[in-house]
């Protein structure tokens, strides 16, 4: 069996077909008795042919979880992507995309005398892939891959919630639970938490990218207009631009784009000069001072002096970031070292955002009983 770099999971047939349109040398794969699977290749920005397996998992939390686990064990990819359609809950409109920052399982909880008590089941996606996706969203080049008029489509980043029941109205008990317990949810579908459970703890980078095909209200009418077919093509185009930007090396490690690396490095330098103006996490843990000093020795003294004198000037920020990108492009070893530092940070600690507050998974904090994080969202010790 060939080495598979990327696994793409799609719950529905139309999502499966939308992805395959972008691949070449497509072949049937009979690794699974029931699941439909095909493999193909796609050339990335560095000219390397990525070997990709696409699996139609079928919808539902349990089916997606089982199918993803089997595919991970079979293909051993370095990247796994869930893509397809979703219903918009907040901010995102018809034709927009939502890139999940974490997955909510909104049916996780218990029934009490006072009604349903939600116990938020939250799992994160890969921060490195999300950073690359944010750059892609900002540049907007992915829209050209659709072959359609996607100029009005926007990309949002936030939680996607999932459960085994379809929410087709904003007047249902499930919708009220979603708004009460998961009020920062951007989209809802039937697979996110199952997929996240399957990849959590695995040596793989995962992300969930969805096209908004309906807004819960008027779902049947939206589907009848062909919105599902349209947004699956949008989502597939964004996925392929993500793969185009990924620098997956022969040993299946992933090198961040120079633009992303330079942005992280700039935040660390800015934090040293002005602790309130930079990313504290990057400044404190991801990039050590000795590495920063090596970089500063390579930039022009005048540009660094300007940044020191006025660390809040946006024009100076932009010029300095461009210079950092040039330094990294000219120093491959330095670039690889920075990538390893940031990769180590991403694997060690994950931030999960709930109603505007942050908690850290993978820390040594232990919890006895119940505690409250955020605005009325309770986490329970199981």
N, C-alpha and C positions, 0 to 999 in steps of 0.2 A: 504494500500500500504506500502511495506517495505521502510525503509529509504535508500535512494541512496547516497552513499558517492561520487561517481565519475560519471560524464556524459562524454561520448566519442562521438564526432560527426564525421562522415565520409561522405563526399560528394558522394562517389561511392560505388557500391555493393562490388567490390573486396576489397576495404579498410575495409568495414564493416565485411566481412568474415575473413579477416586477423586478426582483433582484437578478434573476437569470438573464434578463435582457442586457445587462451590463457585462456579462462574462463571456469569455471565448473558450473554445475547446470544451464545451459542456458535455458531460458524460453521465450516464446513469450510474448510481452507486447502490449496491445491494447489501450494504452493511446491516440493514435493519429489515426485519421480517415484515413489519407493517408500515413504518414511516416512509414517506417519499423522500428521496435524497438524491441530489445531483452534485457533481463537482465541476469546477471550472477554474479559469485563471484570469487574473486582472493585473495590469502593469501599474506599479506605483510611481511616485515622483522620481525615485532614484533609478528607474528603469528595471527594477526587479519584478519578475512575475510572481505574484502571490497566488498560492494554491488555496482555493476556497471551497468549503463544503456548505451546501444550503440544505437545511432540513425543514420539512413541513411538520411541525409538532402537533397540530390540531390545538384548538383553544381549550382553556380551563387550566387552573393552577396546577392540578395534579399531573395532567398530561404534559404540560410544558416542562415541569420540573423533572419528570421521569425521562422525557425525550432528550432534554439538555444534558442530563447526567450521563445517559447512554452515549450520546454523541461526543461528549468530552472524553469519556473513557476510550472511545473508539479512535478518535482523530488526534487527540492531544494537541489542540491548537494553542497559540499564544494569545489570541484575541477571540472573543465570542460576542456576537451582537444579536439582540432581539429587536425586530423591527416589524412594523405593520400599522394598523389603524387604532384610534382611540377616540373616546368622547371627551370633548372639552368641558372643563368644569369652571376654570377661572382664567382670565386674561387671554388665553389662546382662542382664536376664532377658526371658523371653517377654512381649511386650506393652509393653516399654520402647522408648524412642527413643534413638538415638545421633546427635548432631550432630558431624560430622567437623571436627577442627581441622587435620588434614592427611591426605594420601592416601599409602599405602604400596603399591608394586608388589612383591609378595613373590616373584614369579617372576624378578625381575631379578637376574642373576648368571651364574655359569658352573660347569660340571661339572669337577672336578679329580680326581686320583688319590685324594684324601682324601674325596671326596664333593662335594656341591653347596656352592659358596661364594657366599653371598648378597651382593649389592651393593645395599644399600638405595636404592631409587628413591623419593624423598620430595618431595612438592609440597604447599604450604600452601593453605588456603582464606582467604577474606577476614576479617580480624580485626574489621572494623566490623560485619559481619553476625553474626559469632559473639558479639560483645558484646550485640547486640540479642537474639539467641536466648537468651542466658543470662538476661537480664531476663525474657523470656517464660517460660522454664522455672521461674524463681523464683516468678512470679505465678500460673502454672497456669491462666490463663483459657483457653488453647488447648483444654483438655479439653471445654469446653462446645460447641465447634464440631464435635466428633465425632458428637454426637447419641447417644452410647453411654456406657456406664459405664466411663470411662477413669480413674477416680480412683486406681487402683493403679499406673498407668503412671508411670514415672520417666524423666527425661531425663539422659543422660550426654554428656559432651564429651571427645573424644579421637580417636586415629587410627582410620581405617578402612582395612583392607588389601584388595587385590583381585588377582585372577589369573584366567586363563581356564579353570581347572579348579575344579569345585565341590568344596569340602571338606565331606564328609558324615560324617566320623568323626574322633575325636581320637586314633586309632591309626595314622594315615597318615604317610608321609614328608613330605607337604606341611604337615600340621599341626605336626609336629615342627620343620620349618623356620620356620614362622610363630612358634612359641613361642620359638625360639632367637634369631632375627634381629630379630623385631618383638614383643618380649614386653610392650609396653604397648598392643597392639592391642585395641580394644573390640569390633569387629565385622568381618566379612568378607563380601565380595560380589564381583561380576565386572565392575564398571564404574568404581570410584572413581579409579584412576590414569589411565584413558583420558580421563575427563571433566576431571580436573585438568590433564592435558597440553594438552587443547584450549583451556582458558581461561587457562592460564598465559601471562603476557605480554600478554594482551588488555586493552583498556580496559573492563573489566567486573568486577563484584563477583560472586563465586561462593561457593556453599555446598552441602554435601551432607547431607541429612537422611534418616535411615533408621529404619524400624520393625523390631524384632527378631521374626522369625517362627519361628525355630528356634534351637537351641543346638548345632548340628552333630551331636551325638549324638541319635538319634531324630528326624532331620529329616523322614523320610517320614510318621511318625506325627503330628508337629506340623502338617505341611501338610494331612494328611487331616482334621484337626479344624477347618480353616478359619482357621488363624492368619494366613495370608498376607492374606486378605481383610480381617481385622480390623485388622492393623497398618498396612496401606496407608491405611486411613481415618484412623488415628491420625497417621501421618506427613503426610498431606495436610492435616489440620486444623492441625497445627503450622506447616506451610508457609504456610497462609492467614493465620494469626495473625501470622506474620512479615511478610507483605505488608501486613496491616492496620496494623502498627506503622511500616512504612517511610514516610518522608516523601520521596517521589520528586517533585522539582520539575519544572516544565515543561521545563527545559533538561536533564533527566535526571540532575542531580546529586542526591545523597542526603543529607538532613539527619538526623543522629542524633536519637534521642529525647532530650528534655530530661533525663530521668532518667539516661541514659547519659552525656550531656555533663557533667552536674553531678557524677557519680561520678568521671569523669576529672579534672575541675577540682579536686575535693576532694583527690584523690591528689597533685596537683601542689602544692597549698597545704600539705598535710600533710608532704610531702617537704621543703619549705622550713623548716618548723618543727621537724621531727624526721626527718632523712634516713633513719633506720632504720625509720621507721613508714609511709613512703609509697612509691609506685611510682617507682623511680629513673628509669626511662625517661621517664615522663611529666614528672617534675620537671626533668629535664635538657634534654630536646630538644623535646618536643611543645608545651609551653605556656611561652612566655618570661616572664621576670619582670615586664616592663612590662604584660603582659596581666593577670597575677595581681594586680598593684597596682591596676589599674582595677577589678577585681572586689572586692577588699578595701575599696575606698572606697565601695562600694555596699551592703555588708552592715552589719548593726548593730555598732557598736563593742563592745558587751557580749558578743555571741556570738563575735566574733573574739578578744576578750581571754580568754574562757573556753577557747577552743581552744588559744591560746598557753600558757596556764597549765597545762593538762593535755591534751596532744595524744594521750593514750592512752585517754581516757574514751570508751567506746562510745556512751553516751547523748549526749554532746556531739557526737560524729561524726554521729549520726542527725539531730539538730536542725540542725546546720550544713549538711548535705546538702540538707535541705528548704529552708533559706533560699537556698542557691545555686540550686536549681530555680526558686524564685520570682524571683530576680534575672534569670535567663536568660529566663524567660517574659515579664518586663516589658521586656526590652531585646533586641528582635529582632536588631538589628545586632550586638550583642555575641555573641549566640547563633550567628549565622552566621559571625562571625569565628572563634569557638572551633571550630566545625565544620570550617572550612577548615584550621585549624592541625592538628587531629587527622587530617584526611583526608590532608594532606601527609605526616604522619608514617607513616600506614599504607601509602602508596604507595612511600615511600622505603626502608623496612626491614621485613622480615618475619622473625619468630622461629619456628623450627621446633623442636619439642620431641621429643627422642629419648631414651628411657630416663632421663628426668629431667634431662637436660642440654640447654642451648640452644646453637644455632649460628645465625649470621646469614646469610641469603641476601641477595645484592645488595651485599655489602661489598667492600672492596678487598683482602681476604685472598686470597692465591694459594697453591696447594698443589702441591708437587712430589712425585710418588709417592703413597704411602699415608699416611694418618694415622688415628688412632683417636679417636672421640668417644663418650663414654658408656661403658657396661660391655660392652666387647668388640664393639661395633658398628663395623665398618670402612667407611670411605668411600674410594673409589679414584678417582684421576684417570683419566678416560677417554681 
